Amino acid sequence: MNDSERFKWEAGEAAARLVRSGDLVGLGSGSTVRYFLEALGRELAAGKLVDVSGVPTSKRTEDLARALGIPLVELPAEGVDLAVDGADEISPALDAIKGLGGALAREKIVAAAAHRFVLVADGSKRVERLGERAPVPVEVLSFGWKRTAALLQSLGCEPVLRGGVIEPFATDNGNLVLDCVLEAGFDAPAFAAAADGLPGVLGHGLFLGMAHEALVAGSGGVISLRSPQSP
């Protein structure tokens, strides 16, 4: 296991220790979350945790959770106790860019329904300003996507159709993703608000003011970064 994978493993293991018996847990997506799911499945199999169920945010997560013996349910009206998910970028304020795996819409629904939302990542995902490394994924309807792309471009980004025109990537919801490249330090709240108001846009990967905590692993171990709204 190389350092990057070891850091992801450490973050996933740390997140699993946040789960308590009886919890309903939002199960995010991505390579770091895979280690969280493996740890959670191991704890359930050993009987160290009981009466724990999960709400998966992607088909891939659903398949892995089932294989690990994690009971799954649909998202209830009252939400979940804890949601754990990865991130493509994490700012000092714990704002995040998510969705390079394509599950951004479902991830946001579950994160917003969580009493406690925790990001897990290796140290390479920390940035001073959003947009330093990752584009902002935007899920859009396939109908009229070129028009939607033009509207997004008018907001100051360069939208790129994920997968290309010949074989475009499709989300679990059957929609397209436009990866919007922006200058580092762009006005994330303004872009998020404007994108939300565009016809054809179903959701974007800006998770602003949502995370209560981030577990970030690096050469010095796992550190916990907390936001002011952390319960």
Order of alpha helices (4+ residues) and beta strands (2+ residues): alpha-beta-alpha-beta-alpha-beta-beta-beta-alpha-beta-beta-alpha-beta-beta-alpha-beta-beta-beta-beta
